[in-house]
């Protein structure tokens, strides 16, 4: 099983998509970008969109 996480940190929003190529499940998220600490926005998107079990199985983080 391969799962993939893609993140785009923009000036206003941080977009994230999680894809499981075994089940075909797609989980998207859009959160406000945290300009002072972009990692905070990425962590927020992960927490919003992806169940912890699925994130621990991610094979690619782009």
N, C-alpha and C positions, 0 to 999 in steps of 0.2 A: 504494500500500500504506500502510495506517495501522497503527501499533502503539501500544499504550497501556500505561502503567505506573501502577498505583495502589498507594499505600502507606498503612498505618494504623500509627502509632506509638502503642502503648499502654503502660501502666505495667509490664507484664511481658513482652509480646512485640511485635515489629514484624512485621506481615504485609505481604506484597507479592504482587501478581499482575501478570503480564505477559500481554497478549493481542495476538495478531496477527490482525486481522480479514480478512486475505487467506487465510491457511491455516487459521484457526480454532484454532491452537495456543494453549494456556494453560499458563503456567509459574508455579506458586505457590511461595512460600517463607515460612517462619516462623522467626524467629531471636529470641534474647533481646534485649530493649531495653537499650541502654546509657544509663542515667539521666544520667550525667555529660555525655555527648555523643550525643544522639539521631541525629545524622548518621552516626555510626559504625555504628549498628544498621542504618540504611537502606543504607549502602554494603555491609555484610555480606550483607544480603538480596539486593541486586542481584548481587553476586559469586556467591552460591549459586544463584540461580534463572535468571539470564539470560546467554546466551552474548554475549560482547562485540559480535559482529556485529549481533545483534538490538537491543541497547541503543543502538547508534549510530544505528539507524533509527527509534527511538521518536519519534512525532509528538506525543504527549501524555504528560505526567508529572503525575499528580494526587495 
